[in-house]
Amino acid sequence: MTFEALFVNPMGRTGRNPYVGGLAVLLATAAFYHFLVHAGRNGEWVLVTLLYPGFVLLARRLHDMGQAAWLLAAPLVLIAASVWMHMSGQQPQLYGPMCVAAVVVSVGFMIWGLVGKSQAEANKFGEPEAA
């Protein structure tokens, strides 16, 4: 599977094994930037930029399970609200609970991608990937 298929093009399907590899790469990159490179707003914007490949990876995995990527609106709204609160300094009393909610929902979706069963036959999102 190519880089573009995993992280750039949300159309199509991604099986569990490429999903695990892609998720490991994204989580390692996010951890690297958060713990080692984090240099003010620049590091924060890099982490925000990593949301797109994460969205694509999970959208393709949901397609492989026969689900629509619209389900990702739930974690994306929570993440967007958390990022906005952090970057603008608005609503500091809600920032902590919003971050916790965003993390819990996002991790739930990641786990669903890990344990969800792929559809063996073609579905409305395309053919299953070749083994």
C-alpha positions in Angstrom: 0.0 0.0 0.0 1.3 3.4 -0.9 1.8 6.5 1.2 -0.9 8.3 -0.8 -3.4 5.5 -0.4 -2.9 5.4 3.4 -2.6 9.1 4.3 -3.8 11.3 1.4 -6.7 9.8 -0.5 -9.8 9.2 1.6 -11.5 7.2 -1.1 -11.2 3.4 -1.0 -10.5 0.8 1.6 -7.7 0.0 4.0 -7.5 -3.4 5.7 -6.5 -4.0 9.3 -2.8 -4.7 8.8 -2.0 -1.5 6.8 -4.2 0.4 9.3 -2.1 -0.8 12.2 1.1 0.1 10.5 -0.2 3.5 9.5 -1.6 4.2 12.9 1.7 3.3 14.5 3.5 5.7 12.2 1.1 8.6 13.0 1.1 8.0 16.7 4.9 7.8 16.8 5.2 11.0 14.8 2.7 12.8 17.1 4.6 11.6 20.2 7.9 12.7 18.6 6.5 16.2 18.0 4.7 16.5 21.3 7.5 15.3 23.6 10.8 16.1 21.7 10.2 18.9 19.1 7.3 20.8 20.7 8.5 24.4 20.3 5.6 26.7 20.9 2.9 27.2 18.3 4.9 25.7 15.4 4.9 22.3 17.1 1.2 22.7 17.9 0.4 23.4 14.2 2.4 20.4 13.2 0.2 18.3 15.5 -2.9 19.9 14.0 -1.6 19.1 10.5 -1.3 15.4 11.5 -5.1 15.3 11.9 -5.7 15.1 8.1 -3.6 11.9 7.6 -5.2 10.4 10.7 -8.7 11.2 9.3 -7.9 9.7 6.0 -6.5 6.5 7.5 -9.5 6.0 9.8 -12.0 7.0 7.0 -10.5 4.3 4.7 -10.6 1.8 7.6 -14.3 2.6 8.2 -14.9 2.1 4.5 -13.3 -1.3 4.7 -15.7 -2.2 7.5 -18.7 -1.0 5.4 -19.2 2.2 7.4 -19.5 5.8 6.1 -16.7 8.2 7.1 -19.3 10.7 8.2 -19.1 9.0 11.6 -15.8 10.8 12.0 -17.6 14.1 12.4 -18.1 13.3 16.2 -14.4 13.2 17.0 -13.5 16.0 14.5 -15.9 18.4 16.1 -14.5 17.7 19.6 -10.9 18.0 18.4 -11.7 21.3 16.5 -13.3 22.7 19.6 -10.3 21.7 21.7 -7.8 23.2 19.3 -9.9 26.4 19.0 -10.1 26.8 22.8 -6.4 26.2 23.2 -5.2 28.5 20.4 -7.6 31.3 21.3 -7.5 31.0 25.1 -11.3 31.1 25.1 -13.3 29.1 27.7 -10.4 27.9 29.8 -12.8 26.2 32.2 -14.1 24.0 29.4 -10.8 23.3 27.8 -9.8 20.3 30.1 -13.1 18.4 29.8 -13.3 19.1 26.1 -9.8 17.7 25.6 -10.7 14.6 27.6 -13.8 14.1 25.6 -11.9 14.5 22.3 -9.3 12.0 23.4 -11.8 9.4 24.6 -13.9 9.6 21.5 -10.8 9.5 19.2 -9.3 6.6 21.0 -12.6 4.8 20.8 -12.6 5.2 17.0 -9.0 4.0 16.8 -9.8 0.9 18.8 -12.9 0.3 16.6 -10.6 0.4 13.6 -8.3 -2.1 15.3 -10.9 -4.6 16.3 -13.5 -4.0 13.5 -14.1 -6.8 11.0 -13.3 -6.1 7.4 -15.9 -7.0 4.7 -14.5 -9.8 2.6 -16.6 -8.9 -0.4 -16.8 -5.7 -2.4 -18.9 -2.9 -0.9 -20.0 0.5 -2.0 -16.5 1.9 -1.2 -14.7 -0.5 -3.5 -13.0 -3.9 -3.7 -11.1 -5.3 -0.7 -7.4 -4.8 -0.9 -5.3 -7.7 -2.3 -3.4 -9.7 0.2 
